[in-house]
Amino acid sequence: MKRTNLLTALLVMVSLTTWGQGAKNIKLNEVMPNNTSSIVDEYGNHLPWIELSNVSFSTYNVRGMFIATDSAVLNPSLTAPERISMMSIIPSGEHRTNLGARQHLLLYLNSRPTQGSTHLSATIDTGGPMWIGLYDGNGVDLIDSVSIPTPLAPNTSYARQKDGSPVWEVKVPDAVTPGIENYIQLTESKLSKIKRDDPHGFGITLLSMGIVFSCLALLWIFFTIFGKVMSHQQAKKDANAKAKHLERVSAVHDADDEDERAFPRVTVRQGEPDDNDVYVAVISMALQEHFDHSHDHESGVITILPKEHTKWTRI
């Protein structure tokens, strides 16, 4: 039983520690007490506003936390209920109160909760020094606070230089950043911003090299694919041309075979006697004897059979 109670106590302590660490990551980030032409609410009204920022990389829900604009809540003799009665609670039932990493929440002051879930009844006086505090859900622990030393001009804000930075500064109307990070300043040139964010030039170097290599890779891929396509088309053309050439050669061979069958040839090879040479020699001798009258007396008629009845043909 004692071990169970000890384990429960440890779990409660760990949970409270984790909860406390999450609450400490919620910061008052920017305040505009005198809003005459800046952002408007859902009803078109210009109300004073404050911005909360989650400077961590985890999500934390700010519902149930309190906003105080009366420095009297700092009196340590006050009880938690007395202090809570002097503050405005951030209502539940609003998805925007679940702040993700590096997200912001805008809350309107000098308003009524009935106007919307981001409207608070906490009042702020623009005529003198102002103090704003952020309390956790128990109404005892002060999470963050800011004092505005002098009245601000209309539509100017009092903001941290960067989200979560301990240094605050007055922002002119053109540099006010409700709902976004504070480090962007419209009076800052692009070159100055690059120098500030990348003082050694490593980022711009890597970006430039990445762009160059990406372009080269795309060109290589394009020309590789283009070369393969052209090679395929050329091979296809060569195959078609070869096929046509073979068809023509085959047609010529077929024609030669038909001629060969119609007109058989007698081929006389040099230096190698064959039947053709013998036939030629016999005919020559017969003609010579005939013209020399050295042959026996005959009819004087030499009979040569037609070629279809003999092996003779024209050479």
C-alpha positions in Angstrom: 0.0 0.0 0.0 2.8 2.4 0.9 4.5 1.6 -2.4 1.3 2.4 -4.3 0.9 5.7 -2.5 4.6 6.6 -3.2 4.2 5.7 -6.9 1.1 7.9 -7.1 2.8 10.8 -5.5 5.7 10.5 -7.9 3.4 10.5 -10.9 1.6 13.6 -9.6 4.9 15.4 -9.1 6.1 14.5 -12.6 2.8 15.6 -14.1 2.9 18.9 -12.2 6.6 19.5 -13.2 5.8 18.8 -16.8 2.7 21.0 -16.7 4.7 23.8 -15.1 7.4 23.6 -17.7 4.8 23.8 -20.5 3.1 26.8 -19.0 6.5 28.6 -18.7 6.8 28.4 -22.5 3.8 30.6 -22.9 4.9 34.3 -23.2 3.3 37.7 -23.5 4.7 38.6 -26.9 3.2 41.9 -28.1 0.7 44.4 -26.8 -1.2 47.3 -28.5 -3.1 49.4 -25.9 -4.3 52.1 -28.3 -5.8 50.5 -31.4 -7.5 53.0 -33.7 -6.8 51.7 -37.2 -5.0 48.4 -36.7 -6.7 45.0 -36.8 -10.4 44.7 -36.1 -12.4 42.1 -34.3 -15.3 40.0 -35.7 -17.7 43.0 -35.4 -15.4 45.6 -37.0 -14.3 47.2 -33.7 -10.8 48.4 -33.0 -9.9 47.0 -29.5 -6.7 46.9 -27.5 -5.1 43.5 -27.9 -2.4 41.3 -26.6 -0.5 38.4 -28.2 0.5 35.2 -26.5 3.3 33.0 -28.0 4.3 29.4 -27.5 8.1 29.6 -27.7 8.6 25.8 -27.3 8.4 23.0 -29.9 5.6 21.2 -28.2 1.8 22.0 -28.0 0.3 23.6 -24.9 -3.4 24.6 -24.3 -3.7 28.0 -22.5 -7.4 27.6 -21.7 -8.0 28.2 -18.0 -5.1 30.6 -17.6 -5.7 34.2 -16.5 -4.9 37.7 -17.9 -4.5 40.4 -15.3 -4.2 44.2 -16.1 -4.4 45.4 -12.5 -1.0 45.3 -10.7 -2.9 44.9 -7.4 -3.0 41.2 -8.0 0.7 41.1 -7.1 -0.2 41.6 -3.5 1.1 38.4 -1.8 -1.6 38.6 0.9 -4.4 37.9 -1.6 -5.9 34.5 -1.6 -6.3 32.7 -4.9 -10.0 33.3 -5.1 -9.5 37.0 -4.4 -6.8 37.2 -7.1 -8.9 35.3 -9.6 -11.8 37.7 -9.1 -9.6 40.5 -10.3 -8.5 38.7 -13.5 -10.0 37.5 -16.8 -9.9 33.8 -17.6 -9.0 32.5 -21.1 -12.1 30.5 -21.9 -12.3 26.9 -23.0 -14.1 25.6 -26.1 -11.9 27.5 -28.5 -9.5 25.5 -30.7 -7.1 28.4 -31.1 -6.2 28.2 -27.4 -4.4 24.9 -28.2 -1.1 26.5 -29.2 1.2 24.4 -31.2 5.0 25.0 -31.5 5.8 28.7 -32.3 2.1 29.6 -32.7 0.4 32.7 -31.5 -3.0 33.7 -30.0 -4.5 37.1 -30.2 -6.8 38.2 -27.3 -8.9 41.4 -27.2 -9.1 43.6 -24.0 -11.8 46.1 -22.9 -14.4 43.8 -24.3 -16.9 41.2 -23.1 -16.6 37.4 -23.2 -20.1 37.3 -24.8 -18.5 38.9 -27.9 -16.4 35.8 -28.5 -14.0 33.3 -27.1 -11.0 35.6 -27.6 -12.6 38.6 -26.0 -11.7 39.4 -22.3 -13.2 41.7 -19.8 -9.8 42.9 -18.6 -9.4 46.6 -19.0 -6.4 48.6 -19.9 -5.9 52.4 -19.6 -4.0 54.0 -22.4 -3.4 57.2 -20.5 -0.6 56.0 -18.2 1.8 53.2 -17.3 0.4 49.8 -17.9 1.1 46.4 -16.5 -0.1 43.0 -17.9 0.3 39.7 -16.3 -0.2 36.1 -17.3 -1.2 33.6 -14.5 -1.5 29.9 -14.6 -4.8 28.1 -14.0 -4.4 28.1 -10.2 -4.5 31.8 -10.0 -1.3 31.9 -7.9 1.8 31.4 -10.2 2.7 34.3 -12.3 3.9 32.9 -15.7 4.9 36.1 -17.4 4.4 39.9 -17.2 5.3 43.1 -18.9 5.3 46.8 -17.9 4.7 49.5 -20.5 6.6 52.5 -19.1 5.0 55.3 -21.1 1.8 55.7 -23.1 2.1 54.5 -26.6 1.1 56.4 -29.7 -2.0 55.1 -31.5 -1.5 51.9 -33.5 2.0 51.3 -32.1 2.9 48.2 -30.1 5.2 47.1 -27.4 6.8 43.8 -28.4 9.7 41.5 -27.9 12.5 41.8 -30.5 12.1 38.1 -31.2 9.5 35.6 -29.9 10.6 34.9 -26.3 13.4 37.4 -26.2 13.9 39.3 -22.9 14.3 42.6 -24.8 11.2 44.7 -25.6 10.9 47.6 -28.0 8.3 50.0 -29.4 7.1 49.1 -32.9 5.8 51.7 -35.3 2.5 51.0 -37.0 4.1 49.6 -40.2 6.2 47.1 -38.1 3.4 45.7 -36.0 3.1 41.9 -36.3 -0.1 40.6 -34.7 -0.4 36.8 -35.0 3.1 36.3 -36.5 6.7 36.3 -35.3 8.2 39.6 -34.2 11.6 39.4 -35.8 10.4 40.6 -39.3 10.6 44.3 -39.6 9.4 46.2 -42.6 12.1 48.9 -42.1 14.7 46.2 -42.6 16.0 45.6 -46.1 16.2 42.1 -47.6 19.9 42.3 -47.7 20.1 43.2 -44.0 17.7 40.4 -43.1 19.9 37.9 -45.0 23.0 39.2 -43.3 21.3 38.9 -39.9 19.9 35.4 -40.4 23.0 34.1 -42.2 26.0 36.2 -41.1 28.6 33.7 -42.5 26.9 33.1 -45.8 26.6 29.3 -45.3 22.9 29.2 -45.9 22.9 31.2 -49.1 25.9 29.2 -50.4 24.2 25.9 -49.8 21.0 27.2 -51.4 22.9 28.4 -54.5 24.8 25.1 -54.8 21.6 23.2 -54.4 19.9 25.2 -57.1 22.9 24.7 -59.5 23.1 21.0 -58.9 19.4 20.6 -59.2 19.4 22.3 -62.5 22.3 20.2 -63.7 20.6 17.0 -62.6 17.4 18.0 -64.4 19.4 18.7 -67.6 21.2 15.4 -67.3 17.9 13.5 -66.9 16.4 15.4 -69.8 19.2 14.8 -72.2 19.6 11.1 -71.1 15.9 10.5 -71.8 16.0 12.5 -75.0 19.1 10.6 -76.2 17.5 7.2 -75.5 14.3 8.3 -77.3 16.3 9.5 -80.3 18.4 6.3 -80.3 15.3 4.2 -80.2 13.8 6.1 -83.1 17.0 5.8 -85.2 17.3 2.1 -84.5 13.7 1.7 -85.6 14.4 3.6 -88.8 17.5 1.5 -89.5 15.5 -1.7 -88.9 12.8 -0.5 -91.3 15.4 0.4 -93.9 17.2 -3.0 -93.5 13.9 -4.8 -93.9 13.1 -2.9 -97.1 16.5 -3.6 -98.4 16.2 -7.3 -97.7 12.8 -7.3 -99.5 14.4 -5.7 -102.6 17.3 -8.2 -102.5 14.9 -11.1 -102.2 12.8 -9.8 -105.1 15.9 -9.6 -107.3 17.0 -13.1 -106.3 13.5 -14.4 -107.1 13.7 -12.7 -110.5 17.1 -14.2 -111.2 15.9 -17.6 -110.2 13.0 -17.3 -112.7 15.4 -16.2 -115.5 17.7 -19.1 -114.6 14.8 -21.6 -114.9 13.8 -20.1 -118.2 17.3 -19.6 -119.7 19.8 -22.1 -118.2 23.3 -20.8 -118.5 26.4 -22.6 -119.6 29.3 -21.4 -117.5 32.9 -21.7 -118.9 35.5 -21.5 -116.2 39.0 -20.3 -117.2 41.7 -23.0 -117.1 39.5 -25.8 -116.1 38.1 -28.1 -119.0 34.6 -29.3 -118.7 31.8 -30.6 -121.0 31.2 -27.1 -122.3 34.8 -26.9 -123.6 34.5 -30.2 -125.3 31.3 -29.3 -127.0 32.7 -26.0 -128.2 35.8 -27.8 -129.5 33.8 -30.5 -131.4 31.7 -27.9 -133.1 34.7 -25.8 -134.0 36.5 -28.8 -135.5 33.4 -29.9 -137.5 33.0 -26.4 -139.0 36.7 -26.3 -139.8 36.7 -29.6 -141.6 33.6 -28.6 -143.5 35.1 -25.4 -144.8 38.4 -27.1 -145.6 36.6 -29.9 -147.5 38.7 -32.3 -145.5 35.7 -34.2 -144.4 34.1 -37.1 -146.1 31.5 -36.1 -148.7 28.2 -35.7 -147.0 25.1 -33.7 -147.6 26.7 -30.5 -146.5 24.0 -30.0 -143.8 24.9 -29.7 -140.2 22.0 -30.5 -138.0 21.8 -28.9 -134.5 18.8 -29.8 -132.5 16.8 -27.1 -130.8 17.9 -26.1 -127.4 15.0 -27.8 -125.7 16.3 -31.1 -127.0 20.0 -30.6 -126.2 22.2 -29.2 -123.5 23.4 -26.3 -125.7 22.4 -22.7 -125.1 23.7 -19.3 -125.6 26.5 -18.0 -123.5 
